[in-house]
C-alpha cells in the first residue's frame, strides 16, 4: 500500500511539472570581459564572429548593468557596439 501511494505521488508531481511547463533557469554571471570576443567588431566595421554573437546573447541580461557603469557605458552604447548587437539579433535595452 505504501509503495502505491509513493508511486502515485511521484507520478502526480511529474504530471504537474509537465503541465505547468517547468523550466530550469541558468543564472548569468555578468562579466564584461566575456565580450572580449566582440572587441575587434566593435572597434572597426568588421562583422561579428559567431562567438561574439553567442557572448552578447549570453550577457544580454547584464547590458543595463554595464550601461549604468560610467566606465563601460561608452563601450556598450557606441555606434559600433549597437551595430554589432543588431547584427547578432540582440536589442539594446532601454534602462
N, C-alpha and C positions, 0 to 999 in steps of 0.2 A: 504494500500500500504506500509506503513511504517513497519508494523509487518512482512510482507512478506520479505522485504529487510533484516530486523534484523534476521529473522529465516534463511534466505539464507546465511547470513554472518556467523552465528553460525555453520551451517551445513558445510560450506566450511572450517572453522577453524578446526573443529573436523576431517574432512576428511584429511586435511593436516597433522595433528598430527598423525593420524593413518598411513598414507602413509610414513611419514618420520621416523616412529618408535620412536617417542618422548619418552624419558625415564627420570625419576626423579633420580637424584643422591643424595646420602646422604654423607655429609662431615664426615670424621672420626676425632675424637679428639685423638691426639697422646698422650697417657699416658702409659708409660712403666709399671706402676702399674697394668694395665689391664692384663699383662702377669703373674701376681702372680699365677694364676691357673696352670701355667706350671712349677713353681719353683721346685716341687718335681721330675718331669720327667727330668728337665734339670740338676738337681744335682745328679741324680742316673741313673740307667739303666731301670727304670720303664716305662711302656707305658704311653703316654699322655692321659688324660681324654678327653671326648667329649667337655667339657667346655674349656679345654686348646686349643684344635684344633680350636674351634669357635673363641676364643680370638686371636689366631695367625692369622687366616684368616681376622678377623676384623682389626687388627693392621698392616696387610701387607703393606699398603701404607706408614707406618711410619718406616719400618725397616731401610731404608737408613738413616733417621734422627738419629735413635738410633745407627747405626754403625759409624756415624760421631762424636758421643759424646764419648770422651775418657773414661768416667766413665762407659758407657753402652756397649761399643764395645766388651769387653771380654765376657760379658753376652750373647750378641746376636750371636756372632760368635764362641762360644765354640763348641767343637765336639758334646757334648750332645744336645746343642741348635739346631745345624744343623740336628742331628738325629731326634729330636722331630719335627722340621719343615718338614722334609722329610716324616715322618710317617703321619703327618697331611695333606700332599699334598701341602705344601707351599714352593715354591722355595726361597732360599736365594738370594736376588738380588745382582747384581754387581753394586756397586755405584761409 
